[in-house]
Amino acid sequence: MKRNFSLWLGLLAFALLPALAQTPAPMGKIHGHVTNPTGASTVNGTVSLSTDGGRTPKYSFPVSATGDYAGEAAPGNYTVVYRAPETPADQMVDSISGVKVLADQDVMADVDMSRKEFIDKLSPEQKKTLDELKKHNSEAMKANEIIKNLNADIRVASQDFKDADAARAAAVQALGATASKTDLDAKEAEIKAAKYTEVETLMLKDTAAKPDASVLWVDLGQAQVGLKKYDEGEVTYKKTLEVEAASKKPNIAVSGSADAGLGEIYARTGKIPEANAAYDAAAKVNPTGAGLYLKNEAVIFFQMNNSTAQVAAANEAIAADPTQPIPYYLKGAGLIVNATVDPAGKYVLPPGCAEAYQKYLDLAPTGPYAAEAKGILAQSAQKVDNNYKAPTKKR
């Protein structure tokens, strides 16, 4: 953070010089930049031109928010004087002698208070304060540079995650729609591995640079899960929660993502009770994301061929947000494994199965699983009320 150095220098006065004569002539211009002793721009105060060594301002120009000043003056030799807003009229912060303004020309006269000549005039206490300010400014600049680099890496990671999600489409584009499933699977896996590896590399570097930034840890955990590094991902997500717990401004979205990430790891490694507990924790810490977390839980159990856990998670997702169609499909798909076939060759669906498929159709009549759901219901010995309307989400 830059600090105005002029306050404690405001009372620093210099010997005044005798007045200089000037000859009337066409106007000239003058401009310059004001730098404080720390090397940063001074963003307030005035720069004056004086012909009596600084006692009387003949021309005065305000210092802008960028540290610049500019104006017109009659040709002549001047003392350029800088005063801070609080500097008494009979004193000055800094002055530059012998600045010559020429007719019809624009002269530059910077007021650089970081120059040795100015620093040497400071008292020992002022020099000590200056050293402290320079140290703080240097640390702030380093911190700002780190944040700048971290934000750039986060943007790269965000795009990598999107690219990983779209890896199948990219594989089809690269190999063509006629490529074999084996080749497409391999290409998709290659693309995902490359994207997740890049994120992991960036986030390992960034969490070392700024270990108190939970968003970096949660991105690292997601990349490690994508690479199937489940043990490492578990450690990372737990670190995310530790960082969040120590934060003065907790981010519930980050905490929810970390709990959900742990849930995915446990689900994929067969730790069902732990997975359920982690997803429940995610829904509790971030209620607005509960429907998404629990839907993802059901999806993962579907991918792991655990129909019992899949149905349980789908029921929780439906309870959290009854307007989402996918949980109804997942519930039906989990229940249908217990279906039987009657003598007429029709499915005899277990309780709740047909209703789940029908609710999916009511919410997503043209959804990606609509044809499958219609086909199962058409082959079912049960009849379902086609006028069913899904309940609205309770608020």
C-alpha positions in Angstrom: 0.0 0.0 0.0 1.4 3.4 -1.0 1.5 6.0 1.7 1.8 9.8 1.3 5.2 10.8 2.5 4.4 14.4 2.6 2.7 14.6 6.0 5.8 14.2 8.1 7.9 16.2 5.7 5.4 19.0 5.6 7.4 21.1 8.1 10.7 20.6 6.4 11.8 24.1 5.4 14.7 25.2 3.3 16.6 28.5 3.1 14.9 30.9 0.7 16.8 32.4 -2.2 16.8 36.1 -3.2 14.3 37.2 -5.8 15.3 36.9 -9.5 14.4 39.5 -12.0 12.3 38.5 -15.0 11.8 40.1 -18.4 8.2 40.1 -19.9 8.0 37.7 -22.8 5.5 35.4 -24.5 4.3 32.6 -22.3 6.0 29.2 -22.0 4.9 25.9 -20.6 6.1 23.6 -17.8 5.2 20.1 -16.8 6.5 17.4 -14.6 5.9 14.5 -12.2 6.1 14.5 -8.4 7.7 11.5 -6.7 7.8 11.0 -2.9 10.9 9.7 -1.0 9.7 6.1 -1.3 9.8 6.3 -5.1 6.0 6.3 -5.4 4.0 9.1 -7.1 2.7 11.9 -5.0 -1.0 12.3 -5.8 -1.9 15.7 -4.2 -0.6 19.1 -3.3 0.7 21.9 -5.5 3.7 22.8 -7.5 4.5 26.5 -7.6 6.9 28.6 -9.6 8.6 31.3 -7.5 11.0 34.1 -8.4 11.9 34.9 -4.8 13.3 31.6 -3.8 10.0 30.1 -2.9 8.6 32.8 -0.6 5.9 33.9 -3.0 4.2 31.5 -5.5 3.9 33.3 -8.8 2.2 30.4 -10.6 0.7 27.4 -8.9 -0.4 24.1 -10.5 -2.3 21.2 -8.8 -0.8 17.8 -8.6 -3.1 15.2 -10.3 -4.1 11.8 -9.1 -1.3 10.3 -11.2 1.3 12.6 -9.7 1.6 15.0 -12.7 1.3 18.7 -13.0 1.3 21.2 -15.9 0.7 24.8 -16.7 1.9 28.0 -18.3 4.3 30.7 -17.1 6.1 33.7 -18.4 9.6 33.0 -19.5 12.2 33.3 -16.8 14.2 31.5 -14.1 12.2 29.9 -11.3 12.4 27.9 -8.2 10.0 25.0 -8.5 8.4 24.4 -5.1 6.3 21.5 -4.0 3.9 21.9 -1.1 1.6 19.2 0.4 -2.0 20.2 1.2 -1.1 20.6 4.9 2.2 22.5 4.3 2.1 26.0 5.8 2.4 28.8 3.2 5.7 30.0 4.5 7.3 26.5 4.2 7.8 23.9 1.6 8.4 20.2 1.2 10.9 20.4 -1.7 12.3 22.8 -4.2 14.3 22.8 -7.4 16.3 25.9 -8.2 17.3 27.3 -11.6 14.4 26.0 -13.7 14.2 28.0 -16.9 10.9 28.5 -18.7 11.3 29.5 -22.4 8.9 31.3 -24.6 6.7 29.0 -26.8 8.5 25.9 -25.3 7.4 23.2 -22.9 10.0 22.5 -20.2 10.0 19.4 -18.0 10.8 19.8 -14.3 10.2 16.7 -12.2 10.1 17.0 -8.4 11.9 13.8 -7.3 12.1 13.6 -3.5 13.7 10.2 -3.7 17.0 11.8 -4.9 20.0 11.6 -2.7 20.2 15.4 -2.2 16.7 15.4 -0.7 17.2 12.3 1.4 20.5 13.6 2.9 18.6 16.6 4.3 16.3 14.4 6.3 16.7 14.0 10.1 17.7 10.5 11.4 14.1 9.9 12.6 12.8 10.8 9.2 15.3 8.5 7.5 14.2 5.7 9.8 10.6 6.3 8.9 11.5 6.4 5.2 13.3 3.0 5.4 10.2 1.5 7.1 7.9 2.9 4.4 10.2 1.6 1.6 10.1 -1.8 3.2 6.3 -1.9 3.5 5.9 -0.6 0.0 8.3 -3.3 -1.3 6.4 -6.0 0.5 3.1 -4.6 -0.8 4.4 -4.6 -4.4 5.6 -8.2 -4.0 2.2 -9.2 -2.6 0.4 -7.5 -5.5 2.6 -9.3 -8.0 1.9 -12.6 -6.4 -1.8 -11.9 -6.4 -1.6 -10.9 -10.1 0.1 -14.2 -11.0 -2.3 -16.2 -8.9 -5.3 -14.7 -10.6 -3.8 -15.5 -14.0 -3.3 -19.1 -12.9 -6.9 -19.4 -11.6 -8.2 -18.3 -15.0 -6.1 -20.9 -16.7 -7.3 -23.6 -14.3 -10.9 -22.5 -14.8 -10.5 -23.0 -18.6 -8.7 -26.3 -18.1 -11.6 -27.6 -16.1 -14.1 -26.6 -18.8 -11.9 -28.2 -21.4 -11.7 -31.4 -19.4 -15.5 -31.4 -19.1 -15.7 -31.1 -22.9 -13.0 -33.7 -23.6 -15.3 -36.1 -25.2 -16.5 -33.6 -27.8 -12.8 -32.6 -28.4 -11.9 -36.2 -28.9 -14.7 -36.7 -31.5 -13.5 -33.5 -33.3 -9.9 -34.7 -33.3 -10.5 -38.3 -34.4 -13.8 -38.0 -36.3 -17.3 -39.3 -35.5 -16.4 -42.7 -37.1 -13.5 -43.4 -34.7 -13.9 -46.5 -32.6 -15.1 -46.2 -29.0 -11.8 -47.5 -27.8 -9.9 -44.7 -29.6 -12.3 -42.1 -28.5 -12.1 -43.2 -24.9 -8.3 -43.1 -25.1 -8.3 -39.6 -26.6 -10.7 -38.3 -24.1 -8.6 -39.7 -21.2 -5.5 -38.1 -22.8 -7.1 -34.7 -23.0 -8.4 -34.8 -19.4 -5.0 -36.0 -18.1 -3.3 -33.1 -19.8 -5.7 -30.5 -18.5 -5.8 -31.8 -14.9 -2.0 -32.1 -14.9 -1.6 -28.5 -15.9 -4.0 -27.4 -13.1 -2.2 -29.6 -10.6 1.2 -28.1 -11.5 -0.1 -24.6 -11.3 -1.9 -25.1 -8.0 1.0 -26.9 -6.3 3.1 -23.8 -7.1 0.4 -21.4 -6.1 -0.5 -23.0 -2.8 3.1 -22.9 -1.8 3.2 -19.1 -2.7 0.0 -18.3 -0.8 -1.1 -21.2 1.4 -3.9 -19.2 3.0 -5.9 -19.0 -0.2 -8.5 -21.8 0.0 -9.7 -21.4 -3.6 -6.2 -22.6 -4.7 -6.5 -25.7 -2.5 -9.9 -26.6 -3.8 -8.8 -26.3 -7.4 -5.8 -28.5 -6.6 -8.0 -31.1 -5.0 -10.3 -31.1 -8.1 -7.4 -31.7 -10.4 -6.0 -34.5 -8.2 -9.4 -36.2 -8.2 -9.5 -35.9 -12.0 -6.2 -37.6 -12.1 -7.5 -40.3 -9.7 -5.0 -39.3 -7.1 -7.5 -39.9 -4.4 -5.2 -40.1 -1.4 -3.6 -36.8 -2.3 -6.9 -35.3 -3.1 -8.3 -36.2 0.3 -5.3 -34.5 2.0 -5.8 -31.4 -0.2 -9.5 -31.1 0.4 -9.0 -31.4 4.2 -6.4 -28.7 3.9 -9.0 -26.5 2.2 -11.3 -26.9 5.1 -8.6 -26.1 7.5 -7.8 -22.9 5.7 -11.4 -22.0 5.6 -11.9 -22.7 9.3 -9.0 -20.3 10.0 -10.3 -17.6 7.7 -11.8 -14.3 9.0 -14.2 -14.3 6.0 -15.2 -17.9 5.3 -16.3 -18.8 1.8 -19.2 -21.2 2.1 -19.0 -22.1 -1.7 -15.4 -23.2 -1.2 -16.2 -25.1 1.9 -19.1 -26.8 0.2 -16.9 -27.7 -2.8 -14.3 -29.2 -0.5 -16.8 -31.3 1.4 -18.4 -32.4 -1.9 -14.9 -33.3 -3.2 -14.3 -35.5 -0.2 -17.6 -37.1 -0.8 -16.6 -37.9 -4.4 -13.3 -39.4 -3.2 -15.1 -41.6 -0.7 -17.8 -42.6 -3.1 -15.2 -43.7 -5.7 -13.2 -45.6 -3.2 -16.1 -47.5 -1.7 -16.5 -45.6 1.6 -20.2 -45.2 1.4 -21.0 -43.9 4.9 -18.1 -41.4 4.7 -19.3 -40.3 1.3 -22.8 -39.7 2.6 -21.5 -37.7 5.5 -19.3 -35.5 3.4 -22.1 -34.7 0.9 -24.4 -33.9 3.8 -21.8 -31.6 5.2 -21.5 -29.8 1.8 -25.3 -29.4 1.7 -25.3 -28.1 5.3 -22.5 -25.6 4.9 -23.8 -24.2 1.6 -27.6 -24.8 1.4 -28.0 -23.0 -1.9 -25.8 -25.7 -3.5 -27.4 -28.7 -1.8 -29.4 -29.8 -4.8 -26.2 -29.8 -7.0 -24.0 -31.6 -4.5 -26.6 -34.3 -3.9 -27.3 -34.7 -7.6 -23.6 -35.2 -8.2 -23.5 -37.7 -5.4 -26.2 -39.7 -7.2 -24.3 -39.4 -10.5 -21.1 -40.8 -9.0 -22.8 -43.7 -7.4 -24.5 -44.4 -10.8 -21.0 -44.4 -12.4 -19.8 -46.7 -9.6 -22.7 -49.1 -10.2 -23.9 -48.8 -6.6 -27.7 -48.7 -7.2 -28.6 -48.7 -3.5 -26.5 -45.7 -2.7 -27.6 -44.1 -6.0 -31.3 -44.3 -5.1 -30.6 -42.9 -1.6 -28.6 -40.0 -3.0 -31.2 -39.3 -5.7 -34.0 -39.2 -3.0 -31.9 -36.6 -1.0 -31.3 -34.6 -4.2 -35.0 -34.6 -5.0 -35.9 -33.5 -1.5 -33.3 -30.6 -1.8 -34.5 -29.5 -5.2 -37.6 -31.3 -6.7 -37.3 -29.3 -9.9 -34.1 -31.0 -11.1 -35.0 -33.8 -13.6 -31.8 -35.8 -13.4 -32.3 -37.1 -9.9 -35.6 -38.6 -10.9 -33.9 -40.4 -13.8 -31.2 -41.6 -11.5 -33.7 -42.9 -9.0 -35.6 -44.8 -11.7 -32.3 -46.2 -13.1 -31.3 -47.3 -9.6 -34.6 -49.0 -8.9 -35.0 -50.8 -12.2 -32.2 -53.2 -11.4 -34.8 -54.9 -9.2 -37.4 -55.1 -11.9 -38.9 -58.5 -13.0 -40.6 -59.6 -16.2 -44.2 -61.0 -16.1 -45.5 -63.8 -18.2 -46.6 -61.4 -20.9 -43.0 -60.1 -21.2 -43.6 -56.7 -19.6 -41.5 -55.2 -17.0 -42.8 -55.3 -13.4 -41.1 -52.3 -12.0 -40.4 -52.0 -8.2 -42.3 -49.4 -6.2 -41.4 -45.8 -7.1 -39.5 -46.7 -10.3 -42.2 -45.9 -12.9 -43.1 -42.7 -11.0 -39.5 -41.6 -11.0 -39.2 -42.1 -14.8 -42.5 -40.3 -15.4 -41.4 -37.3 -13.2 -38.2 -37.1 -15.2 -40.3 -37.0 -18.5 -42.6 -34.3 -17.0 -39.6 -32.1 -16.2 -37.5 -32.9 -19.2 -39.7 -34.3 -22.0 -36.9 -33.9 -24.6 -34.1 -34.5 -22.2 -31.1 -36.8 -23.0 -32.8 -39.8 -21.3 -36.3 -39.2 -22.5 -36.3 -42.0 -25.1 -34.9 -44.5 -22.5 -37.5 -43.5 -19.9 -40.4 -43.7 -22.5 -39.2 -47.1 -23.7 -39.1 -48.5 -20.1 -42.6 -47.2 -19.3 -43.9 -48.5 -22.6 -42.7 -52.0 -21.7 -44.0 -51.7 -18.1 -47.0 -53.5 -16.9 -47.8 -50.4 -14.8 -49.7 -47.3 -15.8 -48.6 -43.8 -14.7 -50.6 -40.6 -14.5 -49.3 -38.5 -17.4 -50.8 -35.4 -15.9 -48.3 -35.4 -13.0 -46.8 -32.0 -12.2 -43.6 -31.8 -10.3 -43.9 -29.8 -7.0 -42.2 -26.4 -6.8 -39.2 -26.1 -4.6 -40.0 -25.1 -1.0 -38.5 -21.8 0.1 
